[in-house]
Amino acid sequence: MLASLNLFRQPLTFVASKWQKLVQIAGNPYRPELHYMRGPGPKWHAKYQASRLNRGL
């Protein structure tokens, strides 16, 4: 009886550990791809637009 319980418990423990890892990864609010720079911002454009207009281009 004890051996059959152990055979049943082992796969459940494996599934439970994988489920916990999945929930931990999915629940992590940090998303680094949202924080990467995507190019010059409005301050950069304002600064270099003004210098370009002053050069007479």
mmCIF file of the N, C-alpha and C atoms, coordinates in Angstrom:
data_MODEL
# 
_entry.id   MODEL 
# 
loop_
_atom_site.group_PDB 
_atom_site.id 
_atom_site.type_symbol 
_atom_site.label_atom_id 
_atom_site.label_alt_id 
_atom_site.label_comp_id 
_atom_site.label_asym_id 
_atom_site.label_entity_id 
_atom_site.label_seq_id 
_atom_site.pdbx_PDB_ins_code 
_atom_site.Cartn_x 
_atom_site.Cartn_y 
_atom_site.Cartn_z 
_atom_site.occupancy 
_atom_site.B_iso_or_equiv 
_atom_site.pdbx_formal_charge 
_atom_site.auth_seq_id 
_atom_site.auth_comp_id 
_atom_site.auth_asym_id 
_atom_site.auth_atom_id 
_atom_site.pdbx_PDB_model_num 
ATOM 1   N N  . MET A 1 1  ? 0.833  -1.200 0.000   1.00 0.00 ? 1  MET A N  1 
ATOM 2   C CA . MET A 1 1  ? 0.000  0.000  0.000   1.00 0.00 ? 1  MET A CA 1 
ATOM 3   C C  . MET A 1 1  ? 0.871  1.254  0.000   1.00 0.00 ? 1  MET A C  1 
ATOM 4   N N  . LEU A 1 2  ? 1.930  1.255  0.800   1.00 0.00 ? 2  LEU A N  1 
ATOM 5   C CA . LEU A 1 2  ? 2.805  2.412  0.908   1.00 0.00 ? 2  LEU A CA 1 
ATOM 6   C C  . LEU A 1 2  ? 3.543  2.653  -0.413  1.00 0.00 ? 2  LEU A C  1 
ATOM 7   N N  . ALA A 1 3  ? 3.932  1.601  -1.106  1.00 0.00 ? 3  ALA A N  1 
ATOM 8   C CA . ALA A 1 3  ? 4.644  1.741  -2.376  1.00 0.00 ? 3  ALA A CA 1 
ATOM 9   C C  . ALA A 1 3  ? 3.738  2.352  -3.433  1.00 0.00 ? 3  ALA A C  1 
ATOM 10  N N  . SER A 1 4  ? 2.469  1.969  -3.453  1.00 0.00 ? 4  SER A N  1 
ATOM 11  C CA . SER A 1 4  ? 1.543  2.535  -4.448  1.00 0.00 ? 4  SER A CA 1 
ATOM 12  C C  . SER A 1 4  ? 1.276  4.013  -4.158  1.00 0.00 ? 4  SER A C  1 
ATOM 13  N N  . LEU A 1 5  ? 1.250  4.390  -2.882  1.00 0.00 ? 5  LEU A N  1 
ATOM 14  C CA . LEU A 1 5  ? 1.084  5.807  -2.537  1.00 0.00 ? 5  LEU A CA 1 
ATOM 15  C C  . LEU A 1 5  ? 2.287  6.615  -2.996  1.00 0.00 ? 5  LEU A C  1 
ATOM 16  N N  . ASN A 1 6  ? 3.464  6.061  -2.841  1.00 0.00 ? 6  ASN A N  1 
ATOM 17  C CA . ASN A 1 6  ? 4.675  6.753  -3.259  1.00 0.00 ? 6  ASN A CA 1 
ATOM 18  C C  . ASN A 1 6  ? 4.704  6.925  -4.774  1.00 0.00 ? 6  ASN A C  1 
ATOM 19  N N  . LEU A 1 7  ? 4.272  5.909  -5.519  1.00 0.00 ? 7  LEU A N  1 
ATOM 20  C CA . LEU A 1 7  ? 4.219  6.009  -6.979  1.00 0.00 ? 7  LEU A CA 1 
ATOM 21  C C  . LEU A 1 7  ? 3.220  7.073  -7.428  1.00 0.00 ? 7  LEU A C  1 
ATOM 22  N N  . PHE A 1 8  ? 2.169  7.263  -6.674  1.00 0.00 ? 8  PHE A N  1 
ATOM 23  C CA . PHE A 1 8  ? 1.165  8.278  -7.000  1.00 0.00 ? 8  PHE A CA 1 
ATOM 24  C C  . PHE A 1 8  ? 1.651  9.671  -6.597  1.00 0.00 ? 8  PHE A C  1 
ATOM 25  N N  . ARG A 1 9  ? 2.385  9.756  -5.502  1.00 0.00 ? 9  ARG A N  1 
ATOM 26  C CA . ARG A 1 9  ? 2.831  11.046 -4.974  1.00 0.00 ? 9  ARG A CA 1 
ATOM 27  C C  . ARG A 1 9  ? 3.955  11.646 -5.821  1.00 0.00 ? 9  ARG A C  1 
ATOM 28  N N  . GLN A 1 10 ? 4.820  10.826 -6.359  1.00 0.00 ? 10 GLN A N  1 
ATOM 29  C CA . GLN A 1 10 ? 5.977  11.324 -7.110  1.00 0.00 ? 10 GLN A CA 1 
ATOM 30  C C  . GLN A 1 10 ? 5.567  12.133 -8.345  1.00 0.00 ? 10 GLN A C  1 
ATOM 31  N N  . PRO A 1 11 ? 4.686  11.655 -9.209  1.00 0.00 ? 11 PRO A N  1 
ATOM 32  C CA . PRO A 1 11 ? 4.278  12.486 -10.358 1.00 0.00 ? 11 PRO A CA 1 
ATOM 33  C C  . PRO A 1 11 ? 3.538  13.752 -9.925  1.00 0.00 ? 11 PRO A C  1 
ATOM 34  N N  . LEU A 1 12 ? 2.756  13.664 -8.856  1.00 0.00 ? 12 LEU A N  1 
ATOM 35  C CA . LEU A 1 12 ? 2.052  14.854 -8.382  1.00 0.00 ? 12 LEU A CA 1 
ATOM 36  C C  . LEU A 1 12 ? 3.028  15.908 -7.865  1.00 0.00 ? 12 LEU A C  1 
ATOM 37  N N  . THR A 1 13 ? 4.078  15.481 -7.200  1.00 0.00 ? 13 THR A N  1 
ATOM 38  C CA . THR A 1 13 ? 5.096  16.408 -6.718  1.00 0.00 ? 13 THR A CA 1 
ATOM 39  C C  . THR A 1 13 ? 5.795  17.076 -7.893  1.00 0.00 ? 13 THR A C  1 
ATOM 40  N N  . PHE A 1 14 ? 6.091  16.321 -8.933  1.00 0.00 ? 14 PHE A N  1 
ATOM 41  C CA . PHE A 1 14 ? 6.728  16.867 -10.128 1.00 0.00 ? 14 PHE A CA 1 
ATOM 42  C C  . PHE A 1 14 ? 5.834  17.912 -10.792 1.00 0.00 ? 14 PHE A C  1 
ATOM 43  N N  . VAL A 1 15 ? 4.573  17.581 -10.976 1.00 0.00 ? 15 VAL A N  1 
ATOM 44  C CA . VAL A 1 15 ? 3.621  18.507 -11.611 1.00 0.00 ? 15 VAL A CA 1 
ATOM 45  C C  . VAL A 1 15 ? 3.440  19.749 -10.745 1.00 0.00 ? 15 VAL A C  1 
ATOM 46  N N  . ALA A 1 16 ? 3.364  19.573 -9.446  1.00 0.00 ? 16 ALA A N  1 
ATOM 47  C CA . ALA A 1 16 ? 3.186  20.719 -8.549  1.00 0.00 ? 16 ALA A CA 1 
ATOM 48  C C  . ALA A 1 16 ? 4.391  21.649 -8.603  1.00 0.00 ? 16 ALA A C  1 
ATOM 49  N N  . SER A 1 17 ? 5.590  21.108 -8.649  1.00 0.00 ? 17 SER A N  1 
ATOM 50  C CA . SER A 1 17 ? 6.782  21.963 -8.704  1.00 0.00 ? 17 SER A CA 1 
ATOM 51  C C  . SER A 1 17 ? 6.851  22.720 -10.025 1.00 0.00 ? 17 SER A C  1 
ATOM 52  N N  . LYS A 1 18 ? 6.493  22.062 -11.122 1.00 0.00 ? 18 LYS A N  1 
ATOM 53  C CA . LYS A 1 18 ? 6.490  22.743 -12.424 1.00 0.00 ? 18 LYS A CA 1 
ATOM 54  C C  . LYS A 1 18 ? 5.414  23.832 -12.459 1.00 0.00 ? 18 LYS A C  1 
ATOM 55  N N  . TRP A 1 19 ? 4.266  23.551 -11.881 1.00 0.00 ? 19 TRP A N  1 
ATOM 56  C CA . TRP A 1 19 ? 3.177  24.533 -11.833 1.00 0.00 ? 19 TRP A CA 1 
ATOM 57  C C  . TRP A 1 19 ? 3.599  25.764 -11.019 1.00 0.00 ? 19 TRP A C  1 
ATOM 58  N N  . GLN A 1 20 ? 4.242  25.541 -9.881  1.00 0.00 ? 20 GLN A N  1 
ATOM 59  C CA . GLN A 1 20 ? 4.709  26.660 -9.053  1.00 0.00 ? 20 GLN A CA 1 
ATOM 60  C C  . GLN A 1 20 ? 5.720  27.511 -9.816  1.00 0.00 ? 20 GLN A C  1 
ATOM 61  N N  . LYS A 1 21 ? 6.621  26.881 -10.548 1.00 0.00 ? 21 LYS A N  1 
ATOM 62  C CA . LYS A 1 21 ? 7.621  27.617 -11.328 1.00 0.00 ? 21 LYS A CA 1 
ATOM 63  C C  . LYS A 1 21 ? 6.933  28.443 -12.422 1.00 0.00 ? 21 LYS A C  1 
ATOM 64  N N  . LEU A 1 22 ? 5.946  27.872 -13.085 1.00 0.00 ? 22 LEU A N  1 
ATOM 65  C CA . LEU A 1 22 ? 5.208  28.585 -14.130 1.00 0.00 ? 22 LEU A CA 1 
ATOM 66  C C  . LEU A 1 22 ? 4.480  29.790 -13.566 1.00 0.00 ? 22 LEU A C  1 
ATOM 67  N N  . VAL A 1 23 ? 3.830  29.620 -12.439 1.00 0.00 ? 23 VAL A N  1 
ATOM 68  C CA . VAL A 1 23 ? 3.107  30.728 -11.798 1.00 0.00 ? 23 VAL A CA 1 
ATOM 69  C C  . VAL A 1 23 ? 4.094  31.807 -11.362 1.00 0.00 ? 23 VAL A C  1 
ATOM 70  N N  . GLN A 1 24 ? 5.245  31.406 -10.869 1.00 0.00 ? 24 GLN A N  1 
ATOM 71  C CA . GLN A 1 24 ? 6.259  32.368 -10.437 1.00 0.00 ? 24 GLN A CA 1 
ATOM 72  C C  . GLN A 1 24 ? 6.759  33.185 -11.629 1.00 0.00 ? 24 GLN A C  1 
ATOM 73  N N  . ILE A 1 25 ? 7.011  32.545 -12.748 1.00 0.00 ? 25 ILE A N  1 
ATOM 74  C CA . ILE A 1 25 ? 7.507  33.248 -13.933 1.00 0.00 ? 25 ILE A CA 1 
ATOM 75  C C  . ILE A 1 25 ? 6.417  34.146 -14.516 1.00 0.00 ? 25 ILE A C  1 
ATOM 76  N N  . ALA A 1 26 ? 5.205  33.641 -14.621 1.00 0.00 ? 26 ALA A N  1 
ATOM 77  C CA . ALA A 1 26 ? 4.112  34.410 -15.217 1.00 0.00 ? 26 ALA A CA 1 
ATOM 78  C C  . ALA A 1 26 ? 3.696  35.580 -14.335 1.00 0.00 ? 26 ALA A C  1 
ATOM 79  N N  . GLY A 1 27 ? 3.875  35.470 -13.036 1.00 0.00 ? 27 GLY A N  1 
ATOM 80  C CA . GLY A 1 27 ? 3.459  36.526 -12.132 1.00 0.00 ? 27 GLY A CA 1 
ATOM 81  C C  . GLY A 1 27 ? 4.513  37.592 -11.907 1.00 0.00 ? 27 GLY A C  1 
ATOM 82  N N  . ASN A 1 28 ? 5.679  37.456 -12.539 1.00 0.00 ? 28 ASN A N  1 
ATOM 83  C CA . ASN A 1 28 ? 6.752  38.428 -12.363 1.00 0.00 ? 28 ASN A CA 1 
ATOM 84  C C  . ASN A 1 28 ? 6.419  39.688 -13.168 1.00 0.00 ? 28 ASN A C  1 
ATOM 85  N N  . PRO A 1 29 ? 6.236  40.847 -12.496 1.00 0.00 ? 29 PRO A N  1 
ATOM 86  C CA . PRO A 1 29 ? 5.831  42.050 -13.224 1.00 0.00 ? 29 PRO A CA 1 
ATOM 87  C C  . PRO A 1 29 ? 6.970  42.734 -13.985 1.00 0.00 ? 29 PRO A C  1 
ATOM 88  N N  . TYR A 1 30 ? 8.225  42.364 -13.747 1.00 0.00 ? 30 TYR A N  1 
ATOM 89  C CA . TYR A 1 30 ? 9.336  43.017 -14.424 1.00 0.00 ? 30 TYR A CA 1 
ATOM 90  C C  . TYR A 1 30 ? 9.442  42.531 -15.858 1.00 0.00 ? 30 TYR A C  1 
ATOM 91  N N  . ARG A 1 31 ? 9.329  43.443 -16.787 1.00 0.00 ? 31 ARG A N  1 
ATOM 92  C CA . ARG A 1 31 ? 9.434  43.115 -18.204 1.00 0.00 ? 31 ARG A CA 1 
ATOM 93  C C  . ARG A 1 31 ? 10.527 43.992 -18.814 1.00 0.00 ? 31 ARG A C  1 
ATOM 94  N N  . PRO A 1 32 ? 11.760 43.520 -18.880 1.00 0.00 ? 32 PRO A N  1 
ATOM 95  C CA . PRO A 1 32 ? 12.861 44.372 -19.333 1.00 0.00 ? 32 PRO A CA 1 
ATOM 96  C C  . PRO A 1 32 ? 12.672 44.904 -20.740 1.00 0.00 ? 32 PRO A C  1 
ATOM 97  N N  . GLU A 1 33 ? 11.981 44.185 -21.605 1.00 0.00 ? 33 GLU A N  1 
ATOM 98  C CA . GLU A 1 33 ? 11.816 44.665 -22.972 1.00 0.00 ? 33 GLU A CA 1 
ATOM 99  C C  . GLU A 1 33 ? 10.990 45.953 -23.036 1.00 0.00 ? 33 GLU A C  1 
ATOM 100 N N  . LEU A 1 34 ? 10.246 46.256 -21.972 1.00 0.00 ? 34 LEU A N  1 
ATOM 101 C CA . LEU A 1 34 ? 9.474  47.490 -21.938 1.00 0.00 ? 34 LEU A CA 1 
ATOM 102 C C  . LEU A 1 34 ? 10.325 48.695 -21.559 1.00 0.00 ? 34 LEU A C  1 
ATOM 103 N N  . HIS A 1 35 ? 11.542 48.463 -21.088 1.00 0.00 ? 35 HIS A N  1 
ATOM 104 C CA . HIS A 1 35 ? 12.382 49.548 -20.601 1.00 0.00 ? 35 HIS A CA 1 
ATOM 105 C C  . HIS A 1 35 ? 13.557 49.871 -21.521 1.00 0.00 ? 35 HIS A C  1 
ATOM 106 N N  . TYR A 1 36 ? 13.675 49.166 -22.636 1.00 0.00 ? 36 TYR A N  1 
ATOM 107 C CA . TYR A 1 36 ? 14.769 49.462 -23.550 1.00 0.00 ? 36 TYR A CA 1 
ATOM 108 C C  . TYR A 1 36 ? 14.504 50.779 -24.259 1.00 0.00 ? 36 TYR A C  1 
ATOM 109 N N  . MET A 1 37 ? 15.572 51.485 -24.590 1.00 0.00 ? 37 MET A N  1 
ATOM 110 C CA . MET A 1 37 ? 15.408 52.743 -25.318 1.00 0.00 ? 37 MET A CA 1 
ATOM 111 C C  . MET A 1 37 ? 14.949 52.432 -26.737 1.00 0.00 ? 37 MET A C  1 
ATOM 112 N N  . ARG A 1 38 ? 14.091 53.256 -27.255 1.00 0.00 ? 38 ARG A N  1 
ATOM 113 C CA . ARG A 1 38 ? 13.539 53.049 -28.591 1.00 0.00 ? 38 ARG A CA 1 
ATOM 114 C C  . ARG A 1 38 ? 13.965 54.158 -29.544 1.00 0.00 ? 38 ARG A C  1 
ATOM 115 N N  . GLY A 1 39 ? 14.950 54.933 -29.177 1.00 0.00 ? 39 GLY A N  1 
ATOM 116 C CA . GLY A 1 39 ? 15.406 56.003 -30.041 1.00 0.00 ? 39 GLY A CA 1 
ATOM 117 C C  . GLY A 1 39 ? 15.387 57.318 -29.300 1.00 0.00 ? 39 GLY A C  1 
ATOM 118 N N  . PRO A 1 40 ? 15.743 58.383 -29.983 1.00 0.00 ? 40 PRO A N  1 
ATOM 119 C CA . PRO A 1 40 ? 15.791 59.685 -29.336 1.00 0.00 ? 40 PRO A CA 1 
ATOM 120 C C  . PRO A 1 40 ? 14.413 60.136 -28.861 1.00 0.00 ? 40 PRO A C  1 
ATOM 121 N N  . GLY A 1 41 ? 14.416 60.801 -27.728 1.00 0.00 ? 41 GLY A N  1 
ATOM 122 C CA . GLY A 1 41 ? 13.168 61.276 -27.155 1.00 0.00 ? 41 GLY A CA 1 
ATOM 123 C C  . GLY A 1 41 ? 12.864 62.709 -27.564 1.00 0.00 ? 41 GLY A C  1 
ATOM 124 N N  . PRO A 1 42 ? 11.819 63.299 -26.997 1.00 0.00 ? 42 PRO A N  1 
ATOM 125 C CA . PRO A 1 42 ? 11.395 64.640 -27.393 1.00 0.00 ? 42 PRO A CA 1 
ATOM 126 C C  . PRO A 1 42 ? 12.421 65.725 -27.052 1.00 0.00 ? 42 PRO A C  1 
ATOM 127 N N  . LYS A 1 43 ? 13.170 65.554 -25.966 1.00 0.00 ? 43 LYS A N  1 
ATOM 128 C CA . LYS A 1 43 ? 14.182 66.565 -25.632 1.00 0.00 ? 43 LYS A CA 1 
ATOM 129 C C  . LYS A 1 43 ? 15.308 66.554 -26.667 1.00 0.00 ? 43 LYS A C  1 
ATOM 130 N N  . TRP A 1 44 ? 15.703 65.383 -27.100 1.00 0.00 ? 44 TRP A N  1 
ATOM 131 C CA . TRP A 1 44 ? 16.742 65.285 -28.113 1.00 0.00 ? 44 TRP A CA 1 
ATOM 132 C C  . TRP A 1 44 ? 16.274 65.939 -29.405 1.00 0.00 ? 44 TRP A C  1 
ATOM 133 N N  . HIS A 1 45 ? 15.026 65.657 -29.820 1.00 0.00 ? 45 HIS A N  1 
ATOM 134 C CA . HIS A 1 45 ? 14.496 66.245 -31.049 1.00 0.00 ? 45 HIS A CA 1 
ATOM 135 C C  . HIS A 1 45 ? 14.406 67.761 -30.939 1.00 0.00 ? 45 HIS A C  1 
ATOM 136 N N  . ALA A 1 46 ? 13.982 68.265 -29.800 1.00 0.00 ? 46 ALA A N  1 
ATOM 137 C CA . ALA A 1 46 ? 13.872 69.716 -29.623 1.00 0.00 ? 46 ALA A CA 1 
ATOM 138 C C  . ALA A 1 46 ? 15.252 70.362 -29.703 1.00 0.00 ? 46 ALA A C  1 
ATOM 139 N N  . LYS A 1 47 ? 16.248 69.749 -29.099 1.00 0.00 ? 47 LYS A N  1 
ATOM 140 C CA . LYS A 1 47 ? 17.593 70.324 -29.096 1.00 0.00 ? 47 LYS A CA 1 
ATOM 141 C C  . LYS A 1 47 ? 18.199 70.325 -30.499 1.00 0.00 ? 47 LYS A C  1 
ATOM 142 N N  . TYR A 1 48 ? 18.121 69.213 -31.202 1.00 0.00 ? 48 TYR A N  1 
ATOM 143 C CA . TYR A 1 48 ? 18.784 69.109 -32.492 1.00 0.00 ? 48 TYR A CA 1 
ATOM 144 C C  . TYR A 1 48 ? 17.949 69.700 -33.624 1.00 0.00 ? 48 TYR A C  1 
ATOM 145 N N  . GLN A 1 49 ? 16.666 69.801 -33.457 1.00 0.00 ? 49 GLN A N  1 
ATOM 146 C CA . GLN A 1 49 ? 15.833 70.482 -34.445 1.00 0.00 ? 49 GLN A CA 1 
ATOM 147 C C  . GLN A 1 49 ? 16.180 71.967 -34.444 1.00 0.00 ? 49 GLN A C  1 
ATOM 148 N N  . ALA A 1 50 ? 16.378 72.550 -33.260 1.00 0.00 ? 50 ALA A N  1 
ATOM 149 C CA . ALA A 1 50 ? 16.721 73.968 -33.150 1.00 0.00 ? 50 ALA A CA 1 
ATOM 150 C C  . ALA A 1 50 ? 18.085 74.229 -33.773 1.00 0.00 ? 50 ALA A C  1 
ATOM 151 N N  . SER A 1 51 ? 19.074 73.384 -33.553 1.00 0.00 ? 51 SER A N  1 
ATOM 152 C CA . SER A 1 51 ? 20.397 73.610 -34.125 1.00 0.00 ? 51 SER A CA 1 
ATOM 153 C C  . SER A 1 51 ? 20.376 73.408 -35.635 1.00 0.00 ? 51 SER A C  1 
ATOM 154 N N  . ARG A 1 52 ? 19.558 72.525 -36.128 1.00 0.00 ? 52 ARG A N  1 
ATOM 155 C CA . ARG A 1 52 ? 19.462 72.294 -37.578 1.00 0.00 ? 52 ARG A CA 1 
ATOM 156 C C  . ARG A 1 52 ? 18.812 73.489 -38.260 1.00 0.00 ? 52 ARG A C  1 
ATOM 157 N N  . LEU A 1 53 ? 17.818 74.088 -37.605 1.00 0.00 ? 53 LEU A N  1 
ATOM 158 C CA . LEU A 1 53 ? 17.171 75.259 -38.195 1.00 0.00 ? 53 LEU A CA 1 
ATOM 159 C C  . LEU A 1 53 ? 18.122 76.452 -38.210 1.00 0.00 ? 53 LEU A C  1 
ATOM 160 N N  . ASN A 1 54 ? 18.978 76.572 -37.211 1.00 0.00 ? 54 ASN A N  1 
ATOM 161 C CA . ASN A 1 54 ? 19.921 77.683 -37.139 1.00 0.00 ? 54 ASN A CA 1 
ATOM 162 C C  . ASN A 1 54 ? 21.011 77.586 -38.206 1.00 0.00 ? 54 ASN A C  1 
ATOM 163 N N  . ARG A 1 55 ? 21.316 76.377 -38.674 1.00 0.00 ? 55 ARG A N  1 
ATOM 164 C CA . ARG A 1 55 ? 22.349 76.211 -39.700 1.00 0.00 ? 55 ARG A CA 1 
ATOM 165 C C  . ARG A 1 55 ? 21.855 76.593 -41.073 1.00 0.00 ? 55 ARG A C  1 
ATOM 166 N N  . GLY A 1 56 ? 20.580 76.710 -41.268 1.00 0.00 ? 56 GLY A N  1 
ATOM 167 C CA . GLY A 1 56 ? 20.033 77.092 -42.563 1.00 0.00 ? 56 GLY A CA 1 
ATOM 168 C C  . GLY A 1 56 ? 19.784 75.936 -43.487 1.00 0.00 ? 56 GLY A C  1 
ATOM 169 N N  . LEU A 1 57 ? 19.616 74.756 -42.975 1.00 0.00 ? 57 LEU A N  1 
ATOM 170 C CA . LEU A 1 57 ? 19.331 73.612 -43.821 1.00 0.00 ? 57 LEU A CA 1 
ATOM 171 C C  . LEU A 1 57 ? 17.917 73.603 -44.210 1.00 0.00 ? 57 LEU A C  1 
# 
